[in-house]
């Protein structure tokens, strides 16, 4: 299971482990990871398509919904995750607690 993100190197490992950390959407053929969008009071979905090797994000909440997924270059993905690491870490901790309870 992924460890919490404390450095940009941790984000690199997070991206490598993404298929094991994230859920998988059969229809969209992509892995996805949902976490809180604190700035807009909603949620972000970070996605990775293994066929195209593309990272995308999409945000939505009660008062907004981004019209389309936004393509991120790998360096932009790292910056985005770093900026939102507290929300990402919260989900990673919940996943760790859940898998500990199941063991």
Buried (B, 14 or more C-beta within 10 A) or exposed (E): EBEBBEEEEBBBEBBEEBEEBBEEEEEEEBBBBBBBBEEBEBBBBBBBBEEEEBBBBBBBBEEEEBEEBEEBEEEEBBBBBBEBBEBBBEBBEEBBEEEEEEE
